Amino acid sequence: MAECECISGCPFFNGRMAQTMGTVVESMKRRYCLGDQTNCARHMVKRTLGKEHVPPDMIPNQIEIAQQMIEAAGLTVK
């Protein structure tokens, strides 16, 4: 799997959350941003609802929150 096309503008990947999450961030970056981004909550919301709907503080493993947001909009995950 190629790196995520959203990396350049992603607040999660670009360290804006690193201060509060420590070393967990690096593991998530490898798994979601440089691995299978289809399982990234941020990417799911962007694909389905649009970039403007991605909460700035959402982290990649918040799948349930992403699914709730998508379902609340009457859509299904893309």
Steps between C-alpha positions, in 0.01 A plus 500: 500500500636843407520790738182699549443787257388719793836494683615848395202674661411255777522652849542154649791400277675835516549501875231732623381226736836345595537699822195340657533147362873423524641190334158359410491750213795340319339158514171639365683684220661175385172309521257752352689772313775289348299178493130435448333840511164345413478414872580856613204677661617837364524358148157336527335831593686687225403247233136485604409845635780720367819648641316783675321248726812338644534614862847652546562290811379167357759224520522210251368232733171678581311280254181487708479880511556519124229241438258689728565826314446331164184321611363825651531652153292211361793352310707185511878474519669516159 
